[in-house]
Amino acid sequence: MLGSEILDVAIGVVFVFVIVSLICSAVREGLEGWLKTRATHLEQGIRHLLHDHDATGLARHVFEHPLVFGLFAGRYDPKVKKGSWPLALTRGRNLPSYVPSRNFALALMDIAARGADTDEVNSDSGTEVISLDAVRANIRNIGNPAVQRVLLMAIDTAQGDFERAVSNVEAWYDSGMDRVSGWYKRSTQWILFAIGLFMAVALNVNTVGIADYLYQQKAAREALVAAAQSAGRDQNYLDQNYNSLRNRLQELQLPIGWSNVSLLRRDAGATPEPTGWEWLEVLAGWLVTAFAATLGAPFWFDLLNKIMVIRSTVKPHEKSPEEASEDRQIGKEQLPISASASAANRSPSSPVPQGALPTPNASVPASPARAKTAVFPDAIDGCDVDITHFTADEDLPAAEGGVA
């Protein structure tokens, strides 16, 4: 059976992973706010979607359209050259981090119907009302055969409904942005791994050392489990800032940091120089901590609650093991008061009243194995009764009635 100590150690380690992941995510969001890396991925994804990799044609027209241009400050100035992809820490500068799908779809259809230039002619009230017929008639304004074909398909499947055509373009845009989100998440995981590894080394967060410490120290293990239980009941635990998380990590009283904790867990009498296996253990502990940070705090917080549920089912069985059935364990103390009193006041020579329970001191002979235990009449079956009086067959009265 899985010991409760192992479960408590697992809870403690996962709780540390929750805090470490939250700290790494806070650092990552700080870098994102400064670098705006998400904006570079979005801009590059739109260029790929519109088949304008050098950002000199349709992609530039879309970003300079009033529906999109108002989402960022300054002019459109792509930072990534043709044929390359933004790195994990590429600065987005003034590019937008989010472009609504409806703004994109309407801007694209407006360019197809009225052209890419924003001048007095296209901005005059006398210009033609945008419609599916106008978009189809002026589809060459796009200047991009691949995108023109997408717009024609959106119009043909809309069956004359302009809003449905816009929704078709929005769905096309959203599918492309889902792929961009995957690219961004992969780059974010590499950044989180780098941040987690730096944090593991800087703060000496060695997962192997922490697990061994919790297994050896019962008091520290119980205190950490109590803190994890309190955190699991807090629905807003994942909304803490960097400073509060750093303080919570220090309050756990674990072998973390460099001030009072040595690099290696050395035994008394160990050699002064650390061995290669000891260094490998420390490196493995740091790498596990860094890898845990890439999975994110929500993953570890959900896993923590699941382990707590398992612990709640294991602990009661260890404290109070299952008892056997009580059907055949009814002792003398469970006798009715009247029956116990009458048995106590009855002399050994007194006959046993009819219906009374036999006692060890009664004159009725009893089996040695059964004389020590009295049972209720309702609990008596045929196998537990000592037959003391019976009537012979020849003394029974004649039977009456029956089948003729």
C-alpha positions as CSV (number, residue, x, y, z in Angstrom):
1,M,0.0,0.0,0.0
2,L,1.2,3.5,-0.9
3,G,2.5,5.1,2.4
4,S,1.1,8.4,3.5
5,E,4.7,9.7,3.9
6,I,5.2,9.3,0.1
7,L,1.9,11.2,-0.5
8,D,2.9,13.9,1.8
9,V,6.3,14.3,0.1
10,A,4.5,14.4,-3.3
11,I,2.1,17.1,-2.0
12,G,5.0,19.1,-0.7
13,V,7.0,18.9,-3.9
14,V,4.0,19.8,-6.1
15,F,3.2,22.7,-3.8
16,V,6.8,24.0,-4.3
17,F,6.3,23.6,-8.1
18,V,3.1,25.7,-7.9
19,I,5.0,28.6,-6.3
20,V,8.0,28.3,-8.6
21,S,5.8,28.2,-11.7
22,L,3.9,31.3,-10.5
23,I,7.2,33.1,-9.9
24,C,8.5,32.1,-13.4
25,S,5.2,33.1,-15.0
26,A,5.3,36.5,-13.3
27,V,8.9,37.1,-14.6
28,R,7.7,36.0,-18.1
29,E,4.8,38.4,-18.0
30,G,7.2,41.2,-17.0
31,L,9.4,40.4,-20.0
32,E,6.4,40.3,-22.3
33,G,5.2,43.7,-21.1
34,W,8.6,45.2,-21.9
35,L,9.5,43.3,-25.1
36,K,5.9,42.8,-26.5
37,T,7.0,39.5,-28.1
38,R,3.4,38.5,-28.6
39,A,3.0,41.4,-31.0
40,T,5.8,40.2,-33.2
41,H,4.3,36.7,-33.5
42,L,0.9,38.2,-34.3
43,E,2.3,40.4,-37.0
44,Q,4.3,37.6,-38.5
45,G,1.3,35.3,-38.4
46,I,-0.8,37.8,-40.4
47,R,1.9,38.2,-43.0
48,H,1.9,34.4,-43.5
49,L,-1.9,34.3,-43.6
50,L,-2.1,37.0,-46.3
51,H,0.8,35.5,-48.3
52,D,2.8,38.7,-47.9
53,H,6.0,37.6,-46.2
54,D,8.0,40.8,-46.9
55,A,5.1,43.1,-45.7
56,T,5.0,45.2,-48.8
57,G,1.6,44.4,-50.1
58,L,-1.7,43.3,-48.6
59,A,-0.3,42.9,-45.0
60,R,0.8,46.5,-45.0
61,H,-2.5,47.6,-46.4
62,V,-4.4,45.8,-43.6
63,F,-2.2,47.2,-40.8
64,E,-2.6,50.7,-42.3
65,H,-6.4,50.4,-42.6
66,P,-8.2,52.6,-40.0
67,L,-9.9,49.6,-38.4
68,V,-6.5,48.1,-37.5
69,F,-4.2,51.2,-37.5
70,G,-6.1,52.6,-34.5
71,L,-5.0,49.6,-32.4
72,F,-1.4,50.8,-32.1
73,A,0.6,54.0,-32.0
74,G,2.9,55.2,-34.7
75,R,3.3,53.9,-38.1
76,Y,3.6,50.3,-39.3
77,D,7.2,49.3,-39.2
78,P,7.8,45.5,-39.4
79,K,10.9,44.4,-37.4
80,V,11.3,40.9,-38.8
81,K,12.8,40.5,-42.2
82,K,11.5,38.3,-45.0
83,G,12.1,34.6,-44.6
84,S,12.8,34.7,-40.8
85,W,10.6,34.1,-37.7
86,P,10.6,36.3,-34.5
87,L,12.8,34.9,-31.8
88,A,11.6,34.3,-28.2
89,L,12.8,37.7,-27.1
90,T,12.2,39.8,-30.3
91,R,10.9,43.3,-29.4
92,G,7.5,44.2,-30.9
93,R,7.8,47.9,-30.1
94,N,4.6,49.6,-31.2
95,L,2.9,46.7,-33.0
96,P,-0.5,45.6,-31.7
97,S,-0.6,42.5,-29.4
98,Y,-4.2,41.8,-30.5
99,V,-6.3,42.3,-33.6
100,P,-10.0,41.4,-33.3
101,S,-11.2,39.1,-36.0
102,R,-14.1,41.3,-37.0
103,N,-11.8,44.3,-37.5
104,F,-9.6,42.2,-39.7
105,A,-12.5,40.8,-41.8
106,L,-14.1,44.1,-42.3
107,A,-10.8,45.8,-43.2
108,L,-10.1,43.1,-45.8
109,M,-13.5,43.3,-47.4
110,D,-13.4,47.1,-47.4
111,I,-10.0,47.0,-49.2
112,A,-11.5,44.6,-51.8
113,A,-14.6,46.8,-52.4
114,R,-13.0,50.3,-52.3
115,G,-9.2,49.9,-52.6
116,A,-6.3,50.1,-50.2
117,D,-5.8,53.9,-50.2
118,T,-7.5,56.0,-47.6
119,D,-8.2,59.3,-49.5
120,E,-11.1,61.7,-50.1
121,V,-12.6,59.5,-52.7
122,N,-12.9,56.3,-50.6
123,S,-13.9,58.3,-47.5
124,D,-16.6,60.4,-49.2
125,S,-20.3,59.7,-48.3
126,G,-21.1,59.4,-52.0
127,T,-19.0,56.2,-52.4
128,E,-20.7,53.0,-53.2
129,V,-22.2,51.1,-50.3
130,I,-20.1,48.0,-49.4
131,S,-21.9,44.8,-50.3
132,L,-21.1,41.3,-51.5
133,D,-21.7,42.3,-55.1
134,A,-19.3,45.2,-54.7
135,V,-16.6,43.0,-53.1
136,R,-17.0,40.4,-55.9
137,A,-16.9,43.1,-58.6
138,N,-13.7,44.7,-57.3
139,I,-12.0,41.7,-55.9
140,R,-8.8,42.6,-58.0
141,N,-8.2,45.5,-55.6
142,I,-6.8,42.9,-53.2
143,G,-3.8,42.2,-55.5
144,N,-3.2,38.8,-54.0
145,P,-4.6,35.8,-55.8
146,A,-4.5,33.5,-52.8
147,V,-6.5,35.9,-50.6
148,Q,-8.9,36.7,-53.5
149,R,-9.8,33.1,-53.8
150,V,-10.5,32.9,-50.0
151,L,-12.8,35.9,-50.2
152,L,-14.7,34.5,-53.2
153,M,-15.2,31.2,-51.3
154,A,-16.5,33.2,-48.3
155,I,-18.9,35.1,-50.5
156,D,-20.1,32.0,-52.4
157,T,-20.9,30.1,-49.2
158,A,-22.7,33.0,-47.6
159,Q,-25.7,32.7,-49.9
160,G,-26.2,36.5,-50.2
161,D,-25.8,37.2,-46.4
162,F,-23.2,39.8,-45.8
163,E,-22.8,39.1,-42.1
164,R,-22.3,35.4,-42.9
165,A,-19.6,36.2,-45.3
166,V,-17.9,38.3,-42.7
167,S,-18.2,35.4,-40.2
168,N,-16.5,33.1,-42.8
169,V,-13.6,35.5,-43.1
170,E,-13.4,35.7,-39.3
171,A,-13.3,31.9,-39.0
172,W,-10.4,31.8,-41.5
173,Y,-8.5,34.4,-39.5
174,D,-9.1,32.6,-36.2
175,S,-7.9,29.3,-37.6
176,G,-4.7,31.0,-38.7
177,M,-4.3,32.6,-35.3
178,D,-4.6,29.3,-33.6
179,R,-1.5,28.2,-35.3
180,V,0.2,31.4,-34.3
181,S,-0.8,30.7,-30.7
182,G,0.9,27.4,-30.9
183,W,4.1,29.0,-32.1
184,Y,4.0,31.5,-29.3
185,K,3.3,28.9,-26.6
186,R,6.3,26.9,-27.7
187,S,8.6,29.9,-27.6
188,T,7.1,30.8,-24.2
189,Q,7.9,27.3,-22.8
190,W,11.6,27.7,-23.8
191,I,11.6,31.1,-22.0
192,L,10.0,29.6,-19.0
193,F,12.6,26.8,-19.0
194,A,15.4,29.3,-19.1
195,I,13.8,31.4,-16.3
196,G,13.1,28.3,-14.2
197,L,16.7,27.0,-14.6
198,F,18.1,30.4,-13.7
199,M,15.8,30.6,-10.6
200,A,16.7,27.0,-9.6
201,V,20.4,27.8,-9.6
202,A,20.1,31.3,-8.1
203,L,17.8,30.2,-5.3
204,N,19.2,26.6,-5.1
205,V,15.7,25.0,-5.6
206,N,16.9,21.4,-5.8
207,T,13.8,19.1,-6.2
208,V,15.8,16.0,-5.2
209,G,17.1,17.6,-2.1
210,I,13.7,19.0,-1.1
211,A,12.0,15.6,-1.6
212,D,14.7,13.9,0.6
213,Y,14.4,16.6,3.2
214,L,10.6,16.2,3.5
215,Y,10.9,12.5,3.7
216,Q,13.3,12.7,6.6
217,Q,11.7,15.6,8.5
218,K,8.2,14.8,9.7
219,A,7.5,18.2,11.2
220,A,8.5,20.1,8.0
221,R,6.5,17.7,6.0
222,E,3.3,18.1,8.0
223,A,3.7,21.9,8.0
224,L,4.1,22.0,4.2
225,V,1.0,19.7,3.8
226,A,-1.0,22.1,6.0
227,A,0.1,25.1,3.9
228,A,-0.8,23.2,0.7
229,Q,-4.3,22.4,2.1
230,S,-4.9,26.0,2.8
231,A,-3.7,27.0,-0.6
232,G,-5.9,24.4,-2.3
233,R,-9.0,26.0,-0.7
234,D,-8.0,29.5,-1.9
235,Q,-9.5,30.1,-5.4
236,N,-7.4,33.2,-5.8
237,Y,-4.1,31.7,-4.9
238,L,-2.8,31.9,-8.5
239,D,-3.4,35.6,-8.7
240,Q,-0.5,36.7,-6.4
241,N,2.3,39.0,-7.4
242,Y,6.0,38.3,-7.5
243,N,6.9,39.7,-4.1
244,S,4.2,37.8,-2.2
245,L,5.2,34.5,-3.9
246,R,8.9,35.1,-3.1
247,N,8.0,35.6,0.6
248,R,5.8,32.5,0.6
249,L,8.7,30.4,-0.8
250,Q,11.0,31.7,1.9
251,E,8.4,31.0,4.6
252,L,8.3,27.3,3.8
253,Q,11.5,26.6,5.8
254,L,12.9,24.3,3.2
255,P,16.5,23.7,2.1
256,I,16.2,26.5,-0.4
257,G,18.8,29.3,-0.9
258,W,22.5,29.7,-0.3
259,S,22.6,31.4,3.1
260,N,22.0,28.5,5.4
261,V,21.8,25.6,3.0
262,S,24.9,23.9,1.5
263,L,25.0,22.9,-2.1
264,L,25.2,19.2,-1.3
265,R,23.5,17.0,1.3
266,R,26.7,15.7,2.9
267,D,26.8,13.0,5.5
268,A,29.0,13.1,8.5
269,G,32.4,11.7,7.6
270,A,32.0,12.3,3.9
271,T,34.9,13.2,1.8
272,P,35.7,17.0,1.6
273,E,35.5,17.0,-2.2
274,P,32.0,16.2,-3.6
275,T,31.8,13.2,-5.9
276,G,30.5,13.2,-9.4
277,W,27.3,11.5,-8.4
278,E,26.6,14.2,-5.9
279,W,27.0,16.9,-8.5
280,L,24.8,14.9,-10.9
281,E,22.1,14.8,-8.2
282,V,22.2,18.6,-7.7
283,L,22.1,19.2,-11.5
284,A,19.2,16.7,-11.9
285,G,17.3,18.5,-9.1
286,W,17.8,21.9,-10.8
287,L,16.7,20.5,-14.2
288,V,13.5,19.0,-12.7
289,T,12.6,22.3,-11.2
290,A,13.2,24.1,-14.5
291,F,11.1,21.5,-16.4
292,A,8.3,21.8,-13.9
293,A,8.2,25.6,-14.5
294,T,7.4,25.0,-18.2
295,L,4.2,23.2,-17.4
296,G,2.7,26.2,-15.7
297,A,1.1,26.9,-12.3
298,P,-2.5,25.9,-13.3
299,F,-1.3,22.4,-14.2
300,W,0.4,21.9,-10.8
301,F,-2.4,23.5,-8.9
302,D,-4.9,21.1,-10.4
303,L,-2.6,18.2,-9.7
304,L,-2.2,19.3,-6.1
305,N,-5.9,19.2,-5.5
306,K,-6.2,15.7,-7.0
307,I,-3.4,14.4,-4.8
308,M,-5.1,16.0,-1.8
309,V,-8.3,14.0,-2.7
310,I,-6.2,10.8,-2.8
311,R,-4.7,11.6,0.6
312,S,-8.0,12.2,2.2
313,T,-9.1,8.6,1.2
314,V,-5.9,7.0,2.4
315,K,-5.5,8.7,5.8
316,P,-8.8,7.5,7.4
317,H,-7.9,3.8,6.6
318,E,-4.5,4.2,8.3
319,K,-6.0,5.8,11.4
320,S,-9.0,3.4,11.9
321,P,-8.7,0.1,10.0
322,E,-11.8,-1.7,9.0
323,E,-13.4,-3.9,11.7
324,A,-14.9,-7.3,11.2
325,S,-18.6,-7.9,11.1
326,E,-20.4,-7.5,14.5
327,D,-23.1,-10.1,13.9
328,R,-21.2,-12.7,15.9
329,Q,-19.3,-10.4,18.3
330,I,-22.1,-9.5,20.6
331,G,-20.8,-9.8,24.2
332,K,-22.3,-9.9,27.6
333,E,-22.2,-6.1,27.9
334,Q,-24.7,-5.9,25.1
335,L,-27.4,-8.0,26.8
336,P,-30.6,-6.3,27.8
337,I,-30.6,-5.0,31.3
338,S,-33.4,-7.2,32.5
339,A,-31.7,-10.3,31.2
340,S,-28.3,-9.4,32.7
341,A,-29.9,-8.6,36.1
342,S,-31.9,-11.8,36.2
343,A,-28.8,-13.8,35.3
344,A,-26.8,-12.2,38.1
345,N,-29.5,-12.7,40.8
346,R,-30.2,-16.3,39.9
347,S,-28.6,-19.0,42.0
348,P,-26.6,-21.8,40.3
349,S,-29.2,-24.3,41.3
350,S,-32.1,-22.4,40.1
351,P,-33.7,-23.7,36.9
352,V,-33.4,-21.6,33.8
353,P,-36.8,-20.0,33.1
354,Q,-38.3,-20.7,29.7
355,G,-37.2,-18.1,27.2
356,A,-34.3,-16.8,29.4
357,L,-30.8,-16.8,28.1
358,P,-28.4,-19.5,29.4
359,T,-25.5,-18.4,31.5
360,P,-22.2,-20.2,32.3
361,N,-23.4,-20.8,35.9
362,A,-26.8,-22.2,35.0
363,S,-27.6,-25.9,35.7
364,V,-28.2,-26.5,32.0
365,P,-25.1,-28.1,30.5
366,A,-23.5,-26.0,27.8
367,S,-20.8,-26.5,25.3
368,P,-17.4,-25.2,26.6
369,A,-16.9,-23.2,23.4
370,R,-20.2,-21.4,23.8
371,A,-20.6,-21.1,27.5
372,K,-18.6,-17.9,27.7
373,T,-20.7,-15.9,25.3
374,A,-24.4,-15.0,25.6
375,V,-26.3,-14.0,22.5
376,F,-29.7,-12.5,21.7
377,P,-32.5,-14.9,20.8
378,D,-32.9,-13.2,17.4
379,A,-29.2,-13.9,16.7
380,I,-29.6,-17.7,17.3
381,D,-29.6,-20.0,14.4
382,G,-29.9,-23.8,14.3
383,C,-26.1,-24.3,14.5
384,D,-25.6,-22.4,17.7
385,V,-28.3,-23.9,19.9
386,D,-27.5,-26.7,22.5
387,I,-30.5,-29.1,22.6
388,T,-31.3,-29.9,26.2
389,H,-34.9,-31.3,26.0
390,F,-36.5,-33.2,23.2
391,T,-39.5,-35.4,22.7
392,A,-39.2,-38.9,21.3
393,D,-41.2,-39.8,18.2
394,E,-43.3,-42.4,20.0
395,D,-44.4,-39.8,22.6
396,L,-45.7,-37.4,20.0
397,P,-49.5,-37.1,19.7
398,A,-51.3,-38.6,16.7
399,A,-51.6,-36.3,13.7
400,E,-55.0,-35.2,12.7
401,G,-56.3,-34.2,9.3
402,G,-54.2,-34.6,6.2
403,V,-55.0,-35.9,2.7
404,A,-57.4,-38.8,2.5
